[in-house]
Protein backbone atom coordinates (compact mmCIF):
# COMPACT_ATOMS: atom_id res chain seq x y z
CA UNK A 1 0.00 0.00 0.00
CA UNK A 2 2.76 2.44 0.95
CA UNK A 3 4.65 1.78 -2.27
CA UNK A 4 1.53 2.52 -4.31
CA UNK A 5 0.97 5.80 -2.46
CA UNK A 6 4.59 6.79 -3.06
CA UNK A 7 4.23 6.11 -6.78
CA UNK A 8 1.06 8.22 -6.92
CA UNK A 9 2.80 11.07 -5.10
CA UNK A 10 5.74 10.89 -7.51
CA UNK A 11 3.44 10.92 -10.54
CA UNK A 12 1.70 14.02 -9.15
CA UNK A 13 4.84 15.83 -7.98
CA UNK A 14 7.17 15.22 -10.96
CA UNK A 15 4.89 17.04 -13.47
CA UNK A 16 4.68 20.07 -11.15
CA UNK A 17 8.47 20.21 -10.89
CA UNK A 18 8.77 19.94 -14.67
CA UNK A 19 6.22 22.75 -15.07
CA UNK A 20 8.23 24.96 -12.72
CA UNK A 21 11.44 24.26 -14.66
CA UNK A 22 9.98 24.49 -18.18
CA UNK A 23 7.12 26.88 -18.84
CA UNK A 24 6.80 25.74 -22.46
CA UNK A 25 3.77 23.55 -23.14
CA UNK A 26 5.81 21.18 -25.35
CA UNK A 27 8.38 20.53 -22.63
CA UNK A 28 5.61 19.96 -20.14
CA UNK A 29 3.96 17.39 -22.38
CA UNK A 30 7.28 15.68 -23.06
CA UNK A 31 7.91 15.34 -19.32
CA UNK A 32 4.51 13.74 -18.74
CA UNK A 33 5.14 11.28 -21.57
CA UNK A 34 8.59 10.47 -20.17
CA UNK A 35 7.04 9.71 -16.76
CA UNK A 36 4.49 7.37 -18.35
CA UNK A 37 7.23 5.59 -20.32
CA UNK A 38 9.41 5.14 -17.23
CA UNK A 39 6.51 3.58 -15.32
CA UNK A 40 5.60 1.28 -18.22
CA UNK A 41 9.15 -0.09 -18.58
C-alpha positions in Angstrom: 0.0 0.0 0.0 2.8 2.4 1.0 4.6 1.8 -2.3 1.5 2.5 -4.3 1.0 5.8 -2.5 4.6 6.8 -3.1 4.2 6.1 -6.8 1.1 8.2 -6.9 2.8 11.1 -5.1 5.7 10.9 -7.5 3.4 10.9 -10.5 1.7 14.0 -9.2 4.8 15.8 -8.0 7.2 15.2 -11.0 4.9 17.0 -13.5 4.7 20.1 -11.2 8.5 20.2 -10.9 8.8 19.9 -14.7 6.2 22.8 -15.1 8.2 25.0 -12.7 11.4 24.3 -14.7 10.0 24.5 -18.2 7.1 26.9 -18.8 6.8 25.7 -22.5 3.8 23.5 -23.1 5.8 21.2 -25.4 8.4 20.5 -22.6 5.6 20.0 -20.1 4.0 17.4 -22.4 7.3 15.7 -23.1 7.9 15.3 -19.3 4.5 13.7 -18.7 5.1 11.3 -21.6 8.6 10.5 -20.2 7.0 9.7 -16.8 4.5 7.4 -18.4 7.2 5.6 -20.3 9.4 5.1 -17.2 6.5 3.6 -15.3 5.6 1.3 -18.2 9.1 -0.1 -18.6 
